[in-house]
Amino acid sequence: MTIFLILGIVAALYVVWLIFRAAAHALPVYAGIALGLHLVETGHGYGVAIVAGFGAGIAVLLLGQLLIAFLSSTAWRLFIIAIFMVPAGFAGYQVGNALGGQLMGQGMLLTLASMLSGLVAAISAWGSLALPAEDDGGVGLQPAGPPAASPASAD
């Protein structure tokens, strides 16, 4: 019985880690769902809505990553990252409220825990978008900015 309790706690912590890790993708998910629901409401079929929703989500994600990677202005990069942080914070708040509601009753403690969860999700989204990715050996997108200094010649 104790092993099931330990495994349940480990599984719950892993799910919470996955939720915060995926927080940066809240905006593309919201965009895809919104477009899909709009297409269904306007009379298009479910297949069209699903395909268009996936396409919209992927387009928003790729556009955001390209803008962050290739814009040279720090202010514009911060603006794009902030656009991704707001839905991540909202999603984190909702997850904290749902999971906290299972553990405690309604009240100030649940609201504070949900707000903390939203803040952690927004910070997690900031970290995954603003921090440079691991070195991939020169393959992939190159961030904008000043060119790397070349090694000094031995002249």
DAPERA-V408091 format. One record per helix or strand of 2 or more residues. SS is the DSSP state (H for helix, E for strand). FROM is the first residue (numbers start at 1). TO is the last residue. Records with the same first field share a line. If there is no record, write none. Layout:
SS=FROM-TO + FROM-TO
This chain:
H=2-21 + 23-41 + 46-70 + 74-103 + 108-130
